Each structure stands twice: as structure tokens, then as C-alpha cells.
């Protein structure tokens, strides 16, 4: 009796090697952008042009009415770009992806849907244990944009905002000096026959570099102090000119501070900014001199610095004018919004191309570096140690 012929060939019946499906499939994103509730926060994560690029790729963007007004982007601009506008805050927070500049408050976390994705700043120094417990309870996946790395291993968001802070520190100093109520009446600018304004910059990082570039462009005489010789060397190379640079030796620093009209504090530390200018040094400065402490969000690098607001930005101590507003880029909300939007837009388009945030985190190591909460599980070691919370390695969870 003949055997019935098999529908499979002998080759097909042999055990085959198992292959994992790693095909990237495009996914539709639904992004919600709420209006910032933090006092004096006028920035927005996406500009109308960015929304236009995102909606053109088939994604949806819902924005709370008035969210872009602080940065001079009207609701009509966003509607024309393809966004859906709503006055319902809860509706915006119920989107699968929520995009914010400032971290959400505890009441805003309550409005998030379980398993939602949150992309915002973390600002670890302003957080409490309750913030992370609230995110864990909702099983949120959260990314801090200040921790995202690019292909070169740099932090694009921090660099971008540092550039703005560096330039704005000089613009603010010029404004304060010209102010009749407070300032010395001096003007930046290399006026023939008039000695140039003397500027001391503490820190040769990104903020220091852009502050120096702006001050030199306005004709000032600039002196830069930092304990890293590599940074001091790099700043001279990048600015393509020989500058006065020095390590933080008290004698040299005091001599420079006595003569300067403007002092910019741009030092960073691990936990707080190092205090490199003492009260006694400030007492020796010129009357009417200006201190702009860009490091104030980390405690400040002038002993006499105090937190101030955009409403009352200046405090006078020992005849020296102190500016201590922590969120300097927020003073230029449109420029800061354009800058943040340039960082977010390629990432959002990439997340859509790769079929959602989950897949992007698998493929993009730099984006994964920004992750601090994965489905309610804390994955950031710094946060875990800071707040004494249990944390897990993301590489064991995601694959």
C-alpha cells in the first residue's frame, strides 16, 4: 500500500534554527503636551514646525490651550501645524506619551494613565522620594532628557541649555550695569579711548565658553579660571585666541575680582557647586560690580549668592549686585523652546520609526541612559542611592 505523499519536503521537515523577530515596525505615536504649571516656566517642548514634522509622519499631538503662549507660539500656530488643541488638562495627561519641560507635580502624576510614558526634565535636586513612589504606583516609564546621551556620549540637552545660559549671563550683566537704579552705568563694547569692561569667568565648561565668546564679541577683557588645564587649553583653542587663563589660586583670583566689573560663576560639582569666592573676596570687589551666579541651582560658587526670581532678580550685598535666578534659559523662552524642540523632534520621529518607545530603548543606548523608571521599576543608580530606593539594571529588564 502506497504511503500518502507529505505536503512538506524532506528539507522542510528537518529541525530549523530558531530566529528571533527583530523587525522594526513603524508605530503611531500619540503625544500630549500640557501647559507648564511651574511658576515662571514659559518654555514648551515642541515648536509648531516640530509638531508639523511629527504629524506629517502620521503621529498625533495634543496640546493644552495656551501651552506655547509664553514662548510666543499661539494656539492657531499649533492648529495649523496639525495639533489638536484642548482646554482639558486631564485629557492631555491621559495621552500614551506625555512631553514636559519641568518634571510633573504629584497632582499631575495622578492624572497620568497607568503604563504611560513620560519624557521631561528630572531635576533630581528638587525631587523627593514621594515623586518616584507616585511614578512606581502608576507603573510609568520615565525618561529624563538631561540624562540622554548622543552618539558622541555627550548630553545634548545640558549642552544646549548651557550655551543659552552662558550667552544670557553676559547679556544680563550688560543690562544690569546699564540700569540706572542699580548699575554702574558702564557699557560693554570696545569704545575708542575708554577702557574695556573687565569680566572674570569661573569655570571653563560650556557655560564658561559661551560666556567668554559673548563677552569677547562685545569687546570685554576676559579672564577665565578653572582647575582643569585641559578645559582651559580647549577654551583657548575653540575661541581661537590667547586669553588670560589661570587655575583657581586665591591670590590670582582675588586680584582679578578686585579689578573686574562682572564676575560669572559657572562651576559645577557632583552634589553641589564648589564655593570658590568667599565673602571676604566679595567685600573687596568694586561697588556696583555685577555677579551672575549661573551655578545657583547647585548652591552657587559665590559664598554670598542667594536664590532670586525673575520678578526680583537682583540682591545687593557689600555694594555688589548679585543675580541668582536658577532657571536662566527660561528668561529667553522662545530661543530655549527652539533649542529643546531640536533635541526632541529627531528622537520622537525615531521612536515612531522603531515602533514605539519600548523598541527604541532596546536599540538606542543613549536614549536608554536617560531612562530612570521602567514600568514603575527604578533603573537609575544615582536616584536609587540619593533617595535610598531599590533600583534594577535596565539591561536585565529590557531584553
Secondary structure, 3 states (H helix, E strand, C coil): CCCCCCCCCHHHHCCCCCCCCCCCCCCCCEEEECCCCCCCCCCCCCCHHHHHHHHHCCCEEEEECCCCHHHCCCHHHHHHCCCEEECCHHHHHCCCEEECCCCCCHHHHHHCCCCCEEEECCCHHHCCHHHHHHHHHCCCEEEEHHHCCCCCCCCHHHHHHHHHHHHHHHHHHHHHHHCCCCCCCCCCCCCCCCCCCEEEEECCCHHHHHHHHHHHHCCCEEEEECCCHHHHHHHHHHHCCCCEEECCCHHHHHHHHHHCCEEEECCCCCCCCCCCECHHHHHCCCCCCEEEEHHHHHCCCECCCCCECCCCCEEEECCEEEECECCHHHHHHHHHHHHHHHHHHHHHHHHHHCCCHHHHHHHCHHHHHCEEEECCEECCHHHHHHCCCCCCCHHHHHC
